[in-house]
Amino acid sequence: MLQIDHVYEFLYQNLFKDFALAHLFNGVVKTGQNINIDTDISIFTSSSNADKKIFFYDQEPLIPQLAQPYVEIFNSIPGRKILVTSENSAVFDQIAQDNNYSKLYYFFHGFAAIDWYRGFYALNYNKQVVKPYKYGFISMNRIIANDRSYRIYFISLLKAQGLLDHGLVSFNVTDNAFDDWCDEVADPNSKLTEQAKQHVETHLVNIDRLVIDNYQLPGSASADIPRGNDALWNIVTETVFYYNKLHLTEKIFKPIVSKQPFMLVAAPGNLAYLRSYGFKTFDGIIDESYDLIQDNDQRTAAVVDQLAWYCGLSEDEKLDVIKRIEPIVLHNFHHFYGEFRHIITQELITNAKTLFKDLGYDDSHINYNDIYHVLTH
């Protein structure tokens, strides 16, 4: 089994040893900050004379204004260029087309989740699903600025419908200096609509932070899952919401390895994207047509409406819902620890083979069977 911290070393040694390989280091530099090649980009190999350069922009979504400085640096280096991401999007296609890049997609966050959450199989193997729950849901909302500002509106909707008392909700709990939600609402460049801002200003009063366990959560919280909470639904507020991307992070796998049902607040189409990897969702038990709603405010409100429906049920009605949920939850749990790693490994290998064919690169020396074995065991 591969530790995600070693993913680039593994890929270089086994797939791209004839390439000059580089990747993001510790995320993407914010707009307006200069990129330091020594600290913000990791040059994994000194093969600077290699005629093929491959850049892994796979830890973060490909946001044009954030990606452009990296594109400029990448373009300044001679050679045939390959850009690697963990998303499917028109942005990825356009950047590749505009800069004459070859493309490679693989599910980085799937491999990361398999590594980070491998211990939860033993912890949750015998966890009971069908039982009464103290709370109807849990939702973690650590960062609320910029591309995550939709979470402010989401919390405002929960409060307006009287749902905060029904769940465990964190809000604005970060490892950075305190930044009031009012600052984001007042920002003229905020992605929040005027309607959302008005709703927030009306309903989200006397709330600065909501804390579930720790008053501050470090960035490493991505690799951990709070345990011992007695909540049924996990309302996943994903990294990508405002952009038309198929992009999921480790967040969606936290309820799956915890044997929880989930609702997904993300960009449109990402429930279907998750299902394409063999997971099941909960349409027929709740109305998952929210995944198809293009309007950001309406999509968020539709998720909250489904949550309100569940929280409004009697205890007997809730138990009936939980019984219907159980087989889906169990399927997802066992699929994550079983076939899922085979699916994303085969996808990586297939996409690499396609890339090499397009490049005219002789891959006869690559032992794909060994790569498959290592990544699936």
C-alpha positions, 0 to 999 in steps of 0.5 A: 500500500502506498502512503500518499506522502510518497506518491510522487516518488512512487510515480516518478520511480515507476511511471515517469523516470524519463520525465522531469517531474514537479508538484505543488508543495503545501498547496497553492500560493494565494493571489498576489503572493509570489511563488518561490520555486524552492518552497512552493514547487517541489522539483522531484527530480533533477532530470532537467535535460529530460525532454518531457516535463510533467507537473502535478497540480493534483492537490488543489482544484485548478482555479485559473487565477491561482493556477496562472502563475504556475502555468507561466513558470511551467511555460518558461521551461523548455520541453513537451509538457504534461499537466496532471490534475485530480479534476475533470473540468472545462478549465483543465481542458482549456488550460491544456489547449491554450498552452499545448499541454498533454493531460493526465487525470487521476483521483489523487484525493481517493488515494489520499483517503485510502491512506489516511483512513485505512485504520477506520476499517477496524474501528468501524467494522462492527459499528451499528447503523440502525439505532436511535441517534441523538443528533440528526446530522453533523457538518464541518465548516472550517474555512468560510472565506473566498471559494468557501463563502457559500458555507456562510449562507448554508449555516444561515439557512440552517439557523433560519429553519431551526436546524442548528439544535438538531445537529453538530455543526462547526463553523469558522473554526480555523488555524488562522487569525479570527476572520468574522463572517461579516468581513466576507459578506462586506467584501464586494468581491465575495462570491455570495449573491446579494440574496445570500448576503441579505439572508445572512445579515438577517438570520446569522446574528449573534454567531461568530463560531460554532465549535464541535470539539476543538476551538481551533482546527489545524490544516492537518484536520483533513486527515482525521475524523472526529469520533464519538459523535452520535449523529446520523447524516454527514452534510459534506461541504466540499472544497469546490462549489462555485466552479463547474468541476467534477472534483471531490476531496477526502471530505466525501469519504469521511462519512463513508468510512464512518458508516454514515449517510451523506448529503453533498453541498458541492458543484453540480454533478458531483453525486453522479461523479461519486457514483461513477466510482461504484459508490451508492447515494440516497436518491429514493430516500431523499430527493437528490435532484439537488445535485443537478441544480445550477443556481448556487443558492437554490442548490444549497437550499435544496440540501437544507430542505432535505435535512429539514424533512428528516429532522422533522420526522417522528422517532419511529419515522426516522428509524424507518429511514435509517433501516432503508439507509443501512444497506447503502451505508454498508455497501459504501463502507465495504466498497471503499475498503475493497474495490474502490482502490482497484478502480482508481488504480486501473484508471491511473494506469489506463490514463497513463497508457493513453498519455504515453501513446499520445506522446509516442513514448515507449512504455515497454519497460514499465511493469504495470502489473507490479504497479497495480499490485503495489497500489491495491494491496 
